[in-house]
């Protein structure tokens, strides 16, 4: 995917969290392994912690530090 902000290629990955540790992003189609979560590799600083787990497929642009993912809000 091309970044709509800077026009460079974005990397596809997975946002994940377990409610006990930081939310992480890892390139590819699998969530970050335990060792990456322990040392803080891929930590997403804007995320808030909750008591639930999740994964979200997303795209990350390292140049402009933007992340995109598809979502819908149920009202």
Rosetta constraint file for C-alpha pairs under 8 A:
AtomPair CA 1 CA 9 HARMONIC 5.96 0.50
AtomPair CA 1 CA 10 HARMONIC 5.47 0.50
AtomPair CA 1 CA 11 HARMONIC 7.48 0.50
AtomPair CA 1 CA 12 HARMONIC 7.91 0.50
AtomPair CA 1 CA 59 HARMONIC 7.44 0.50
AtomPair CA 2 CA 7 HARMONIC 5.68 0.50
AtomPair CA 2 CA 8 HARMONIC 5.58 0.50
AtomPair CA 2 CA 9 HARMONIC 4.64 0.50
AtomPair CA 2 CA 10 HARMONIC 5.70 0.50
AtomPair CA 3 CA 7 HARMONIC 4.88 0.50
AtomPair CA 3 CA 8 HARMONIC 5.45 0.50
AtomPair CA 3 CA 9 HARMONIC 6.02 0.50
AtomPair CA 3 CA 10 HARMONIC 5.78 0.50
AtomPair CA 3 CA 61 HARMONIC 6.56 0.50
AtomPair CA 5 CA 64 HARMONIC 7.45 0.50
AtomPair CA 6 CA 63 HARMONIC 7.85 0.50
AtomPair CA 6 CA 64 HARMONIC 6.85 0.50
AtomPair CA 8 CA 61 HARMONIC 7.56 0.50
AtomPair CA 8 CA 63 HARMONIC 7.90 0.50
AtomPair CA 9 CA 61 HARMONIC 7.07 0.50
AtomPair CA 10 CA 59 HARMONIC 5.78 0.50
AtomPair CA 10 CA 60 HARMONIC 5.29 0.50
AtomPair CA 10 CA 61 HARMONIC 4.65 0.50
AtomPair CA 10 CA 62 HARMONIC 7.52 0.50
AtomPair CA 11 CA 27 HARMONIC 6.57 0.50
AtomPair CA 11 CA 59 HARMONIC 5.32 0.50
AtomPair CA 11 CA 60 HARMONIC 5.20 0.50
AtomPair CA 11 CA 61 HARMONIC 6.44 0.50
AtomPair CA 12 CA 27 HARMONIC 5.77 0.50
AtomPair CA 12 CA 28 HARMONIC 6.03 0.50
AtomPair CA 12 CA 29 HARMONIC 7.87 0.50
AtomPair CA 12 CA 57 HARMONIC 7.44 0.50
AtomPair CA 12 CA 58 HARMONIC 5.88 0.50
AtomPair CA 12 CA 59 HARMONIC 4.42 0.50
AtomPair CA 12 CA 60 HARMONIC 6.50 0.50
AtomPair CA 13 CA 25 HARMONIC 6.57 0.50
AtomPair CA 13 CA 26 HARMONIC 5.30 0.50
AtomPair CA 13 CA 27 HARMONIC 3.89 0.50
AtomPair CA 13 CA 28 HARMONIC 4.56 0.50
AtomPair CA 13 CA 29 HARMONIC 5.86 0.50
AtomPair CA 13 CA 30 HARMONIC 7.58 0.50
AtomPair CA 13 CA 57 HARMONIC 5.93 0.50
AtomPair CA 13 CA 58 HARMONIC 5.44 0.50
AtomPair CA 13 CA 59 HARMONIC 5.98 0.50
AtomPair CA 13 CA 60 HARMONIC 7.42 0.50
AtomPair CA 14 CA 25 HARMONIC 5.47 0.50
AtomPair CA 14 CA 26 HARMONIC 5.46 0.50
AtomPair CA 14 CA 27 HARMONIC 6.46 0.50
AtomPair CA 14 CA 28 HARMONIC 6.73 0.50
AtomPair CA 14 CA 29 HARMONIC 6.13 0.50
AtomPair CA 14 CA 30 HARMONIC 6.32 0.50
AtomPair CA 14 CA 31 HARMONIC 5.64 0.50
AtomPair CA 14 CA 32 HARMONIC 7.97 0.50
AtomPair CA 14 CA 55 HARMONIC 6.30 0.50
AtomPair CA 14 CA 56 HARMONIC 5.54 0.50
AtomPair CA 14 CA 57 HARMONIC 4.64 0.50
AtomPair CA 14 CA 58 HARMONIC 5.77 0.50
AtomPair CA 15 CA 23 HARMONIC 6.91 0.50
AtomPair CA 15 CA 24 HARMONIC 5.61 0.50
AtomPair CA 15 CA 25 HARMONIC 4.46 0.50
AtomPair CA 15 CA 26 HARMONIC 6.81 0.50
AtomPair CA 15 CA 31 HARMONIC 6.87 0.50
AtomPair CA 15 CA 54 HARMONIC 7.81 0.50
AtomPair CA 15 CA 55 HARMONIC 5.26 0.50
AtomPair CA 15 CA 56 HARMONIC 4.93 0.50
AtomPair CA 15 CA 57 HARMONIC 6.34 0.50
AtomPair CA 15 CA 58 HARMONIC 6.73 0.50
AtomPair CA 16 CA 23 HARMONIC 5.67 0.50
AtomPair CA 16 CA 24 HARMONIC 5.46 0.50
AtomPair CA 16 CA 25 HARMONIC 6.48 0.50
AtomPair CA 16 CA 31 HARMONIC 5.90 0.50
AtomPair CA 16 CA 32 HARMONIC 7.34 0.50
AtomPair CA 16 CA 53 HARMONIC 7.29 0.50
AtomPair CA 16 CA 54 HARMONIC 5.42 0.50
AtomPair CA 16 CA 55 HARMONIC 4.28 0.50
AtomPair CA 16 CA 56 HARMONIC 6.55 0.50
AtomPair CA 17 CA 21 HARMONIC 6.82 0.50
AtomPair CA 17 CA 22 HARMONIC 6.45 0.50
AtomPair CA 17 CA 23 HARMONIC 4.56 0.50
AtomPair CA 17 CA 24 HARMONIC 6.39 0.50
AtomPair CA 17 CA 52 HARMONIC 7.88 0.50
AtomPair CA 17 CA 53 HARMONIC 5.35 0.50
AtomPair CA 17 CA 54 HARMONIC 5.64 0.50
AtomPair CA 17 CA 55 HARMONIC 6.88 0.50
AtomPair CA 18 CA 22 HARMONIC 7.99 0.50
AtomPair CA 18 CA 23 HARMONIC 7.67 0.50
AtomPair CA 18 CA 50 HARMONIC 7.99 0.50
AtomPair CA 18 CA 51 HARMONIC 7.19 0.50
AtomPair CA 18 CA 52 HARMONIC 6.00 0.50
AtomPair CA 18 CA 53 HARMONIC 4.14 0.50
AtomPair CA 18 CA 54 HARMONIC 6.77 0.50
AtomPair CA 19 CA 49 HARMONIC 5.55 0.50
AtomPair CA 19 CA 50 HARMONIC 4.79 0.50
AtomPair CA 19 CA 51 HARMONIC 4.33 0.50
AtomPair CA 19 CA 52 HARMONIC 5.20 0.50
AtomPair CA 19 CA 53 HARMONIC 5.89 0.50
AtomPair CA 20 CA 49 HARMONIC 7.37 0.50
AtomPair CA 20 CA 50 HARMONIC 7.76 0.50
AtomPair CA 20 CA 51 HARMONIC 7.10 0.50
AtomPair CA 21 CA 37 HARMONIC 7.41 0.50
AtomPair CA 21 CA 49 HARMONIC 7.41 0.50
AtomPair CA 22 CA 37 HARMONIC 7.38 0.50
AtomPair CA 22 CA 40 HARMONIC 7.75 0.50
AtomPair CA 22 CA 43 HARMONIC 6.06 0.50
AtomPair CA 22 CA 44 HARMONIC 7.11 0.50
AtomPair CA 22 CA 45 HARMONIC 7.84 0.50
AtomPair CA 22 CA 47 HARMONIC 7.69 0.50
AtomPair CA 22 CA 49 HARMONIC 6.82 0.50
AtomPair CA 23 CA 43 HARMONIC 5.73 0.50
AtomPair CA 23 CA 44 HARMONIC 5.45 0.50
AtomPair CA 23 CA 45 HARMONIC 7.62 0.50
AtomPair CA 23 CA 47 HARMONIC 6.17 0.50
AtomPair CA 23 CA 48 HARMONIC 7.78 0.50
AtomPair CA 23 CA 49 HARMONIC 7.33 0.50
AtomPair CA 24 CA 31 HARMONIC 7.94 0.50
AtomPair CA 24 CA 32 HARMONIC 6.72 0.50
AtomPair CA 24 CA 37 HARMONIC 7.11 0.50
AtomPair CA 24 CA 40 HARMONIC 7.98 0.50
AtomPair CA 24 CA 41 HARMONIC 7.46 0.50
AtomPair CA 24 CA 42 HARMONIC 4.95 0.50
AtomPair CA 24 CA 43 HARMONIC 4.28 0.50
AtomPair CA 24 CA 44 HARMONIC 5.32 0.50
AtomPair CA 25 CA 31 HARMONIC 7.26 0.50
AtomPair CA 25 CA 32 HARMONIC 6.80 0.50
AtomPair CA 25 CA 42 HARMONIC 4.96 0.50
AtomPair CA 25 CA 43 HARMONIC 6.44 0.50
AtomPair CA 25 CA 44 HARMONIC 6.66 0.50
AtomPair CA 26 CA 30 HARMONIC 7.26 0.50
AtomPair CA 26 CA 31 HARMONIC 6.04 0.50
AtomPair CA 26 CA 32 HARMONIC 5.40 0.50
AtomPair CA 26 CA 42 HARMONIC 6.19 0.50
AtomPair CA 29 CA 57 HARMONIC 7.73 0.50
AtomPair CA 31 CA 55 HARMONIC 7.28 0.50
AtomPair CA 32 CA 36 HARMONIC 6.10 0.50
AtomPair CA 32 CA 37 HARMONIC 6.61 0.50
AtomPair CA 32 CA 42 HARMONIC 7.86 0.50
AtomPair CA 33 CA 37 HARMONIC 6.53 0.50
AtomPair CA 34 CA 38 HARMONIC 6.18 0.50
AtomPair CA 35 CA 39 HARMONIC 6.35 0.50
AtomPair CA 36 CA 40 HARMONIC 5.88 0.50
AtomPair CA 36 CA 41 HARMONIC 4.95 0.50
AtomPair CA 36 CA 42 HARMONIC 7.38 0.50
AtomPair CA 37 CA 41 HARMONIC 6.17 0.50
AtomPair CA 37 CA 42 HARMONIC 7.71 0.50
AtomPair CA 37 CA 43 HARMONIC 7.56 0.50
AtomPair CA 56 CA 69 HARMONIC 7.42 0.50
AtomPair CA 57 CA 69 HARMONIC 6.47 0.50
AtomPair CA 58 CA 67 HARMONIC 6.74 0.50
AtomPair CA 58 CA 68 HARMONIC 5.58 0.50
AtomPair CA 58 CA 69 HARMONIC 4.56 0.50
AtomPair CA 58 CA 70 HARMONIC 7.66 0.50
AtomPair CA 59 CA 67 HARMONIC 5.53 0.50
AtomPair CA 59 CA 68 HARMONIC 5.17 0.50
AtomPair CA 59 CA 69 HARMONIC 6.47 0.50
AtomPair CA 60 CA 65 HARMONIC 7.01 0.50
AtomPair CA 60 CA 66 HARMONIC 5.93 0.50
AtomPair CA 60 CA 67 HARMONIC 4.43 0.50
AtomPair CA 60 CA 68 HARMONIC 6.58 0.50
AtomPair CA 61 CA 65 HARMONIC 5.36 0.50
AtomPair CA 61 CA 66 HARMONIC 5.39 0.50
AtomPair CA 61 CA 67 HARMONIC 6.37 0.50
AtomPair CA 62 CA 66 HARMONIC 7.33 0.50
